[in-house]
Amino acid sequence: MELRSLLEFVRLQRHDFLNHLQVISGFIQMNKGEKAREYLLEVARELERLAKIVHLQMPEATAAFLAALAGAVNLQVEVNYDIQCNLADCVVPGAQAGAALEAAFSQALSGLSSPGFANRRLEISLQESEGFYTFRLVFPAAAPIEPLREKISAVNELLASYGGQAGVVGVEKEGQSLFEVFLVFPRRVF
């Protein structure tokens, strides 16, 4: 994971925040209080989503996620994410979980970076179920699935030693061919 990418992401977030403040200030100066309020609520929702990444309670996973967001910005990939939990009870050690996430994000972004690829969109989710955390990365299929399966199999081997797994499947959604990379991390259940 490149520190330069993380620093660039932080710089862009700072720049975006200053832009948001200017937009809100402009609405207020034009006496458009309701527009300012709506925009402020939209910004607050985005900050709340970003805070969920920062509070994953596993620094290596947070770093992998932020580096992926930075990479997506550089590649002009639209990212939608839904984080429903933190990783406080993850059985997989932080270094291995971070490495697994970094490898999965890298493969997803690599597939979306092809020249001329128009639909650069990545959907990320993290959910908790009885005994497991499940990450899902969904993105348009730009190449055959087999090379991606081979690369994700190395992630599967890493996670298998902790009772986890990783894989990739092809799915159809609204007439579009997509890849879904999944990583399953066991969690301690008390």
N, C-alpha and C positions, 0 to 999 in steps of 0.2 A: 504494500500500500504506500502510495507516494505522499509524503508530507506536503509537497508542493501543491498537490490536488486539494488536500484538506485546507491549506491556507488560502488557496484561490476561492474555494467554496465559502469560507468565512468572509473573505473580502467581498464577494458577490452578495452575500446575505446582508452585510453591513450597507452596501450600496443600495440594495433593494429596500431596506428599512428606511434609509434616508429619502428615497424616492416616495415611499408610502407617506412619510411625514409631509413632504411637499404637496402631494395630492390632497391630503386631508386639510392642510393649511389653505390651499387654493379653494377648496369647497367652502371653507369657513369664510374666507375673504369675499367670496361671491354670495354670501348669505344663503348658502345651500346646506343648512345644518343637517337636514335629513339625509342628503347624499353623503355628507361627511360621516354621519353615524353608520350608514350602511357599509361604506368603505372600511371604516374602522372595525366593524364587526367581522368583515371578510378577512382583514389582516389578522385580527385576533384568532380566528379559526385556524389560519395557516400557521401562526406561531404556536398554537396549542398542538397541532399535528407534529410540528418539528420538535416540540418539547418531549413528545412521546419517544422519539428516537434517542434524544439525549438521556432520557430516564429508563433506558432498557436494563439498567443495573448490571451490565456486562460491558466494560469499556471496549473490549476488542470487537464486539458486535456493533457497538455505536460507531467506532472508527470505520469499520467495514461499510456500514450503512452510509455514513457521511461521505466517505470516499466515493461510493457508488453514485450518490447524488451529485457530487462534484464532476465525476466523469460524465454523467448524463447531461449536465449543463454544457460541458465542453462539446459533446456530440449532438447537442440540440435535441435530446430525447425528452419527451414529455413523460413525467413520472407522476403516477398517482399511487398513494400508499395509504394503507389502513392498518394501524398498529393497535391491537386490542388488548395487549398485555405487556408485561416486562419479562425478563429472563432470570429473575431472582432465584428460581428453584431449578435451573437447568443443570442436568447431570454432566453434560459435555463441558469440559474445562474451557475457559474463556479463549485461550490461544487457539484451540482446535475449532471452536465454534466460529471465531473470527475468521480463521483461514477458510473454513467451509463456506461461509457467507461471501467472503471476498472472491473465492473461485466461482461461485454461482453468479454473483453480480458481474464478474469479469466476462463470463461466457454470454450472459444476456446482452451486455453492452457491446460485446464484440459482434454478436449477431445483428445488432441494430446499427452498426457503424458502416455497413456496406455502402459504397458510393451509389448514389441514385436511389437509395431506399427511402421511400416517401413517408411511410407510416411509422415514425419513430416514437413508439409508445411502450412504456413499461409499467405494469401494475404489480405492486408489491403488497403482500399481506402477511401479518403475523397473528396467529390465533392460538389460543390455549384450549386444550381439551383434557379429558381425564388421562393424566400420565404423560402428555406430550405437548410440545410447542411445534407448530407447523408454519414454516415460511413458504410462501408461494410467489414465484416470479412468473408473470404471464406477459408474453410479447409476441409480435407477429413472426410467423415462420418465414425466414428469408433463405433458408438452405435446407438440405436434407437433415433429418433428425439424427441419423447414426453418428456423425462426428460429435455432435453435442452429447449424445448418450455416452460415448466413450470418455469424454472429458468429465462428465458428471459422475461416472462410475468411480473415479478416483476420490471424489468427495464422499460417495457412498462407503467406500472402504474405510475412510477416516472416521466417519460417524458410526459405522457398524461396530467398531470396538467399544463403543459406549452405549450400544443398544439403539442407535438411531439409524436413519437411512436417508438416501437422496436418490432422486431419479428425475426423469423427464418424460413427458407424454405429449403427444400431439392432440389438440382439441379443435373443435369447430365452434365458433361463436358468431352468430349473425352473419353467416356465410364467409367468415374469414378463418384461415388456417392460423392457429396459434401454437406456440410451445408453452408448456407449463413445467417449470422446474420446481421441484418441491424438496424441502429439507425438513426432516423430522428429528427433533431433539427430545430425548426423554427428559422428564422432569421429576423431581422428588415429590412424592405425594405423602402427606402427613396424615 
